[in-house]
């Protein structure tokens, strides 16, 4: 199931067309997929960027997709120990340069990389800088040539690429066999809802994730915001939720005691 398949299912379940997601999950992966419904689709770009994954890998082999869904072939009989693995992982912390997998949705010249790959067209894949806050070895089995890692990283990081590059660094080769996203955009897996259990009661307030200050409006202020006008407010500069009768009216940015509404959720 793709992330788009999930959105399609949720539209049917909730009987609404206005559903979007933040942070695509590969079909191989499972875990947290942040979803916005209704007006909240307009807040997806404001969600926090941090992500966390648990990834499993097989050493000694490589894959053209960098995971078990691709063409897997033997790469090396080289054996490593747990210290080799831990030392190599240290080089993947901080700002790192990586190339997205050729089988990915990254666009080059208006086309997705996997479209080039499926047609057998070679294309130059530019490297990009991503940030890894933490990478830890959770499990290592030298007999089975497998390992499990926990990664905290920025938006846009390809875990498949990290595992492929790690295998190259170790001289063994490696490909990803399993991936679970345990945190995305401030939402944790233990607080998530299974797709088959989703209902209108599953929806949460955006204020539970976006920890912006809240300002309750007077009726006069509410009328101005509703009509797209600026209002004077007391508060620190930065983003705030403007509310009326305990409902979110808009996401606004305060500067010099003036609230500029970026997203208005009521007409």
Helices and strands as residue ranges (DSSP letters): H 3-14, E 19-22, E 30-31, E 34-37, G 38-46, E 51-59, E 61-63, E 72-74, H 82-89, G 90-92, E 94-98, E 107-108, E 111-112, H 113-118, E 128-141, E 146-153, H 159-170, E 174-184, E 187-188, G 189-191, G 195-197, G 200-202, G 206-208, E 213-216, H 219-226, E 231-232, E 238-244, E 247-255, E 258-264
